[in-house]
């Protein structure tokens, strides 16, 4: 049953990410704004989920399934490496720093927000 919950959540998370990736354009042709958006919103929502909910079947469905496929660490890495290879130093560094520190900050803020409900 747990695997089915994760699979269904993953199905919807992947579709949501695909939809967003096709709706959010690159900023100035270099900054991968769609991946940036899904990773930061996913960080916040996962932090919030951890703050409000003890591990349950819903946590598996939303946290592991949906958010696990909604966010994308591998695409983030590929996009960052591609920018470095193309010698787009400033956008690559901005993307890397904003993604790492923004993700941590938003996960923390999500957790605090959920924990205070």
N, C-alpha and C positions, 0 to 999 in steps of 0.2 A: 504493500500500500504506500509506503514512504517513497519508493522509487517512482510510482505512478504520480504522486503529488509533485515531486521534483520535475518529472518529465513534462507534465501539463504546465506547470509554472514556467519552465524553460521554453516551452513552445510559445507562450504568450509574451515572455520577455524578449525573445529573439524577434518576433514579429514587431513588437513595439520599437525595438532598436532599429530595425530595418526601415520602418515608417519614418522615424525621426531622422535617420541618416539621409533619407531622400527629401526631407523638407527643410533641413537647415544647411545652407550653403557654406562653403569655405569662406572665411573672413580674409579679404584681400588675396584670395587664391592660395594662401599658404597655411593658415591656422585651421587645423581640423576641428571646427567648432561643434560638429555633431557628436563626435567621440568625446570631446571635452564635456559637452552638456550631459550626455548619458552617464558618464563616469562620475561627475560631481553630483547630479541629482540622485543617482544610485547610492552614492556614499552617504548622502544625507538620509535617504529613506531607510537604508540598512541600519544606520546609527539610531534613527528614530524607532525602528522596529525592535532593536536590541534594548532600547530604553523602556518601551511599553510592554513588551511581551516576553515571558519566559519561553524557553524552547518548547514549541508545540508543533503540531502538524501544520498549522498556518505559517509558522516560522520556516518550515521546510519548503512549503509551497511558494511563499513570497521571497524569503531570504535566499535560500539556496537555488530554487528553481527560477523564479521570475528575475530577481535581481542578478543572479549568477549569469544569466544569458543576456540580460539587458545591458549590464556594464561589460566593458571589454578591455582587459589589460593587454592582451596580445595585439589588438589593433592599435592601441595607444603606443606600444613599443615600436611597431612597424612604421607608423606615421612619424614618430620622433626620429627614428633611424634614417628614414627617407629624407627628412629635412636636413639632418646633419650631412648626409651624402651629397645633397644638392647645395651644400654650404649656405644654407639659410639659418645662420647661427642665431640671430635674435629671435625669430619665431620659434625655433627649436628649443632654445633655453626658456623662453616664456612659457611655451606649452608644457615643458617638463616641470618647471617650478610651480606653475599655477595648478597643474594637475595633481602633483604630489601633495603640496601644502594645502591646496584648496580641498582636495579629497579628505585629507586628515581633519582639517578644520570643520568641514561640513559633516563628516561622520560624528565628530565630537559634539557639534551643535545639535545634530539630530538626536544623539543619545541623551544629551541634557534636556532637550525639549520633551522627548518621550518619557524620560524618567521623572519629570516634574508634573506630569498629568495626574 
